Amino acid sequence: MRLLCLVLCLGLCSNGFGQTSPKSPALTEDQIRDLIRQSADKDLENDKKQRDYTYVERQEMRRLNGKGEVKSTEVRTYDVMEIYGEQVQKLVAKDDKPLTDKEAQKEDEKIQKLIDRRKNESDGDRQKRLQKEEKEREEGRQFVREVADAYHFKFVGTEAIDGRENYVIDCEPRPDFQPHMKESKFLTKAHGRIWIDKDDSQLRKMDAEFIDTVSIGLFLARIHKGSRVVFETTRVNDEVWLQQHVAVKADVRVALVKNLDLDIDVTDRDYKKFRTGTKITPLGEASQP
């Protein structure tokens, strides 16, 4: 999710934010670019450390009508875990209500099938899968590094979030930016503000708004101008920064036919570190003596 948010946005311009303090010496553009590259490297380390954690993710999606009124709401809550190097979501509640026994058993069986499949995976298939995952992580890091070249940066000051000081930086697209990755082409269609933790050089927050329409795929979807994303992280166990909150307000046209006004809120909580293997026992087996 973190890299998805980096793909979506770089933040919102300076209007409408909390107070900042200019008490820290101003950072130059070169210093800011170095800081963003450091943050990209540390994000990769966070991704690796996240594999040692389970957590709960609540996803709420509201569909809006043309007046901005809520037409329908759907809530899904998941237990998120790492199984054989793969992040897996197990549905545990719908609309803030526990699953029925039948639904819960279906989820348990789904997870157990994945465990069994990974146990029986050949060395060659495992190596191919790990290489593919590593390639995707490296591409994600390279994308974030292109962010450092895609914008003009302005140091705003510092701002405290949860008692920690953060550098506050405004970002405006560079008209002369030449992307090296196809995913980077839309960077000029967002402008923004980012918060970077002063002591850890970690990305703390982004608040984003598109300033032009962005196409995803050939005819899959278009995200319209004015769509907005907020992304926040939190420090866990004094060792890693992990996703805490994502809020999306988007005007999306799917397959150039269906318009969707969406208000999405994702919250991650209850991070717990684990060190043992994961075993899901189907309900039917658990009831046997």
C-alpha positions, 0 to 999 in steps of 0.5 A, a space after each residue: 500500500 505504501 508504494 501504491 500511495 507513492 504512485 498516486 500522489 505527492 501531496 497537496 499544495 500549501 493551502 489548508 494545512 496546520 501551522 508550521 514553524 520555520 525554526 529549523 534552518 532551511 533545506 536547499 533543494 539538493 538537500 531535500 532531494 537527498 532526504 527523499 532518496 534516503 526515505 525511499 531506501 528506508 521504505 524498502 527496509 520498512 517493507 522487509 521488517 513489516 513481514 515480521 508483523 501481523 495487524 488489523 486493517 479496516 477498509 471503509 468504502 462509501 459511494 457518493 452521488 453527484 451532490 456528494 451524499 453517501 449512496 452506500 457504505 461497505 466495510 471490510 475488516 481483515 487480519 493481515 499476515 505474512 505467509 511464506 513471504 507473501 502478505 495475506 488478508 483474511 476477512 474477519 468482519 463485514 460492516 463491523 459485524 463478525 463473519 458467520 461460521 460458514 464465512 469464517 470457515 471459508 476464509 480459514 480454508 482459503 488461507 490453509 490452501 495457500 499454506 499447503 501450496 507454499 509447502 509443496 512449492 518446488 525450489 525452482 518455483 520458489 526462486 522465481 517467485 522471490 526474484 519477481 518480488 524482489 524485482 517489484 520492490 526494486 522498481 518501487 524504489 526506483 519510482 520513488 527515486 524518480 520523484 526526487 527528480 520530478 519536482 521543484 521543492 520548497 522548504 516550509 518549516 517544521 511541524 510536530 506530529 505525535 510529539 515528533 518534529 517533521 520537515 514540511 516540504 512543498 512540491 511542484 511539478 517540473 515542466 522539464 521532467 523526463 520520466 524513465 519509467 512509464 509509471 512516472 509519467 503522471 508525476 507532473 499531474 500532482 503537486 504537493 506537500 510531504 512531511 518527513 520525520 526529522 530524526 529518522 528521515 522517514 516519510 511521515 505523511 503525504 496529502 495529495 490532490 491531482 491537478 489533471 486527469 490520470 489514465 490507468 491502463 489503456 481504457 481501464 480507468 481515469 482518475 479525474 482532476 481534484 481527486 485526493 489522497 492522504 497517507 500517514 505512517 506510524 512508528 512501531 516498536 521503535 524499529 519500523 515505520 508502518 502504514 497507519 491511515 489512508 484516505 481517498 476521495 476520488 472521481 473515477 471513470 471505469 472503462 470510460 463508461 461508469 463514473 464512480 465518486 468514492 470516499 475510501 478510508 483505510 486504517 491499520 492498527 494492532 501491529 504485533 510482532 511474531 516469530 513462529 510459523 503460521 498454521 490455520 486449522 479449519 473449524 471442522 478439524 478444531 472441533 474434533 476430539 
